[in-house]
């Protein structure tokens, strides 16, 4: 159990670092500012406090969710947003 907890904490730390770098580059802000921006969002809470030990999202997914949360107030990936905007793609 402890190994799984350690692996989960390592995963959170690594994903957070990658997302923070993406935010810093895309918004032309410092890593410190980017980390503050990210850790104050629901997206970070989802990453950090999810009970699911098998979170499959990668840094790009969390970056998309961060951006969409910032733009639209919703923690959603670009793919999910696209499908919502084009329901005809999956109607019978």
N, C-alpha and C positions, 0 to 999 in steps of 0.2 A: 504494500500500500504506500509506503514511504517513497519508493522509487517512482511510482506513478505520480505522486504529489510533486516530487522534485522535477520530473519530466514536464509536468504541467506548468510549473513556475518558470522553467527554462523556456518553454514554448511561448509563454506570455511575454517574457523579457525580450526574446528574439523578435517576435512579431511586432511588439511595441517599438523596438529600435528601428526596424525596417520602415514601419509606417511613419514614424517621426521623421526619418530622413526624407521620405517622399513628400511629406507636408512641408518641410523646410525648403526643399528644392522648388516645389510647385507654387508656394506662396512667398518665396524669397524672404524667409524669416530664419532666425537662428534656431539651432537644435533645441535650445532651452525654451524658446517661445513655442516651437512646434510641439514639444512634449507637453507643455502646459495646455495648449489647445486640445491635443488629443485626449489627455487624461481627464479633462473636464467634460467629455462627451459621453453619451449613452453607449456609443460604439465601444469605447474603452471598457465600460462597465460590463458589456456583453462579453468581451474578450476575457476580462479578468475574473468575472464572477459567475460565469456559466457553469451549471452543474454537469454539463455534458463533457466528459473527459476526451471525447473524440471530435472536437471541433475541427472541421475540415477546411475552413476558410484560411486562405493565405494572406500575406500582407497586402496584396493588391485588392483583395475583397474588402479588407478592413479599411483601406484607403478610400475605396469607392463608397463604402457605408459612411465613413467620416464626411466625405464631400457632400453626399446626398443629405445627410443629417444637417449639415451646415446650410445647404441651399434650400432644402424643402422641409426641414424639421423631422425627417423620417430616416431611420437607420435601415437603408435598403440598398442592394447592389444595383449597378446599372442594368444588368440583365433582368432582374425583377421589375425594375422601373419600366423598362422597355416592354416587357410582357403585359404589364398593367395598362400601358398606353396603347397596346395593340392586341386586344382580346380576340380579335378575329383570327389570329394565328393559331389559336387552340380551341376554337369552337367547332363542333361537328356540323 
